[in-house]
Amino acid sequence: MDAETVLTTTRSVRRKLDFDREVPQDVLDACLRIAQQAPAAGAMAAQFRWLLVRDADTKAAIAAHSRETAEAAWEKYGHLVEARALASAQHLVRNLDRVPVLAIPCMIGRPPSDAFSQSAYFGSAYPAIWSFQLALRARGLGSSICGYHLQDHEADVARLLGIPDDVMQISLLAVAYTTQRDFRPAARPALEDITYLERWGSPL
Ligand SMILES: Cc1cc2nc3c(=O)[nH]c(=O)nc-3n(C[C@H](O)[C@H](O)[C@H](O)COP(=O)(O)O)c2cc1C
């Protein structure tokens, strides 16, 4: 798969995850090594960690926490979400315990409060997360970020996994082989509507 195809067809896969196909560790290792090549801001690179969860009971406990938060949110705000996207998110959360691997990217140290440091903090995690997702896609796997538990249950999941208090779970990714190979570029706003030249609001 060429780079442009990988970059434009790596979707958040929720309905097409193969819950029954084992994900070998060496395949994950290859993707995580690629993710290590992502940019990070100076010392932040040394603060980043991955925690992989395969154990069925542990996944079930994380899934229960995710479900609790997500179901409450959907009850309140579900009507604001497009029906198809909602059904897709619900499918994943309601089956999260069946996903072969849950990958939790973490940062040692809690998020800073100023804009410069925040930018460095989160900006040192998401390039690695995205590279990981791209590398998975190139190998026939898919993933979706699924961070609902962070809202009310980050501490519960931290306790479950032995994550120290000063470590932030940046998110959680569901990882599995996909049941189809072909994904398409998604609809996005027109480039002219989101890109300005020289001054805010000034068209290209
Ligand atoms: C920071 C971040 C957090 C996200 N959190 C969730 C989430 O909690 N649940 C979910 O279903 N998708 C989540 N997503 C995936 C987005 O919903 C998805 O990227 C978006 O709908 C566009 O779809 P696509 O990735 O297939 O292009 C998240 C994505 C990002 C970048």
The ligand as an SDF file (V2000), in Angstrom:
LIG
                    3D

 31 33  0  0  0  0  0  0  0  0999 V2000
   -8.3080   12.8770   20.0430 C   0  0  0  0  0  0  0  0  0  0  0  0
   -9.3380   11.9490   19.4620 C   0  0  0  0  0  0  0  0  0  0  0  0
  -10.2670   11.3640   20.3000 C   0  0  0  0  0  0  0  0  0  0  0  0
  -11.2340   10.4930   19.7840 C   0  0  0  0  0  0  0  0  0  0  0  0
  -12.0940    9.8650   20.6430 N   0  0  0  0  0  0  0  0  0  0  0  0
  -12.9820    8.9720   20.1530 C   0  0  0  0  0  0  0  0  0  0  0  0
  -13.8360    8.2570   21.0410 C   0  0  0  0  0  0  0  0  0  0  0  0
  -13.7780    8.3940   22.2640 O   0  0  0  0  0  0  0  0  0  0  0  0
  -14.7300    7.4040   20.4980 N   0  0  0  0  0  0  0  0  0  0  0  0
  -14.8040    7.1950   19.1560 C   0  0  0  0  0  0  0  0  0  0  0  0
  -15.6420    6.3960   18.7210 O   0  0  0  0  0  0  0  0  0  0  0  0
  -13.9850    7.8280   18.2900 N   0  0  0  0  0  0  0  0  0  0  0  0
  -13.0770    8.7080   18.7670 C   0  0  0  0  0  0  0  0  0  0  0  0
  -12.2160    9.3420   17.9010 N   0  0  0  0  0  0  0  0  0  0  0  0
  -12.2960    9.0700   16.4590 C   0  0  0  0  0  0  0  0  0  0  0  0
  -13.0760   10.1510   15.7340 C   0  0  0  0  0  0  0  0  0  0  0  0
  -14.4380   10.0570   16.0780 O   0  0  0  0  0  0  0  0  0  0  0  0
  -12.8600    9.9600   14.2330 C   0  0  0  0  0  0  0  0  0  0  0  0
  -11.5150   10.2070   13.9410 O   0  0  0  0  0  0  0  0  0  0  0  0
  -13.7390   10.8750   13.3920 C   0  0  0  0  0  0  0  0  0  0  0  0
  -15.0700   10.4930   13.5310 O   0  0  0  0  0  0  0  0  0  0  0  0
  -13.3770   10.8260   11.9070 C   0  0  0  0  0  0  0  0  0  0  0  0
  -13.4730    9.5220   11.4280 O   0  0  0  0  0  0  0  0  0  0  0  0
  -12.2350    8.8300   10.7010 P   0  0  0  0  0  0  0  0  0  0  0  0
  -11.1360    8.7150   11.7250 O   0  0  0  0  0  0  0  0  0  0  0  0
  -12.7250    7.5010   10.2410 O   0  0  0  0  0  0  0  0  0  0  0  0
  -11.8490    9.7260    9.5670 O   0  0  0  0  0  0  0  0  0  0  0  0
  -11.2570   10.2240   18.3850 C   0  0  0  0  0  0  0  0  0  0  0  0
  -10.3080   10.8190   17.5400 C   0  0  0  0  0  0  0  0  0  0  0  0
   -9.3630   11.6540   18.0670 C   0  0  0  0  0  0  0  0  0  0  0  0
   -8.3260   12.2670   17.1390 C   0  0  0  0  0  0  0  0  0  0  0  0
  1  2  1  0
  2  3  1  0
  2 30  2  0
  3  4  2  0
  4  5  1  0
  4 28  1  0
  5  6  2  0
  6  7  1  0
  6 13  1  0
  7  8  2  0
  7  9  1  0
  9 10  1  0
 10 11  2  0
 10 12  1  0
 12 13  2  0
 13 14  1  0
 14 15  1  0
 14 28  1  0
 15 16  1  0
 16 17  1  0
 16 18  1  0
 18 19  1  0
 18 20  1  0
 20 21  1  0
 20 22  1  0
 22 23  1  0
 23 24  1  0
 24 25  2  0
 24 26  1  0
 24 27  1  0
 28 29  2  0
 29 30  1  0
 30 31  1  0
M  END
$$$$
